Amino acid sequence: MTLAESQHSTNDISFAEIANGAKTVSGRAALTYVQLAQEAVRGGWPGLLGASPETSVRFNRSYNEDLTAVDLPTATGIRHEPVRVHRLLASLARNIASEATLKKLAADVGADGKPSAATTIRDYLDALTTIFAYEELPAWSVSVRSRSRLRTSPRIHLADPSLALAALGIGPDRLARNPDYFGQIFESMAIRDLRVYAAALDASVYHYRDNTGLEIDAIIEFTDWSWAAAEIKLGHTEIPQAEAHLMKLRDERVDLERTGQPRFLAVITGTEYAYTLPSGIHVIPLSSLTA
């Protein structure tokens, strides 16, 4: 269940409409900063609709326990060390929405002095993928017109960012007091929702990064090879930089003769209002974005 579905937004902004060429957007978000933190902890589970943060934390911790003790062995037929799987989930949680390497994850999992091989970590990640708990966001492969080189590492995402918060024992108050980590969680929330909306149009979601340091959080590629791009920023102070990054991607990086102009460029935010900048880039609160 997406964020907009969970709180029945009355100021909907349709992903399908902006993908099909809507020129402007407007509206007001249904959720405050604190309410966004509560929704992050609850997650997109229909069974938790209306549940308290405390109930949600207990449910998601229990779900993580079931993943390591029951789901992994049942789905893969392979015995995994529960302690190390717990450490891996915690490491994935700390590095959510980043491109942490297998070497870094292995170091976290082997924190008891017993090293974990990168191949073991890869096996664990594949097993978590099999049971739909772990879902990497692949890098976009696109023709570029500059000499910049594309990076190919995927970004880390769990099936729902609430599992990351449960793995680290973080509730809504603590999350709201840590805007840097909340930014990572918010990005993962937005990727979760964008994947749902993109799938309804048979589109796929990627991320972009090149060797110059330019990063774009979400690239949506459609079946006709057309594309769109979104930066994901929790706070309003990051919107100007996000706009600049999106314009640089379009104007200096992507070979538009091969790809065509983007269907849309947008900044997905946790801020209050939806509007369209003079550049044509949409600013859209995540809680207002629907299919």
Secondary structure, 3 states (H helix, E strand, C coil): CCHHHHHCCCCCEEHHHHHCCCCCCCEECCCCHHHHHHHHHHCCCHHHCCCCHHHHHHHHHHHHHHHHHHHHHHHHCCCCCHHHHHHHHHHHHHCCCCCCCHHHHHHHHCCCCCCCCHHHHHHHHHHHHHCCCECCECECCCCECCCCCECCCCECCECCHHHHHHHHCCCHHHHHCCHHHHHHHHHHHHHHHHHHHHHHCCCEEEEEEECCCCEEEEEEECCCCCEEEEEEECCHHHHHHHHHHHHHHHHHHECHHHHCCCCCEEEEECCCEEEECCCCCEEEEHHHEEC
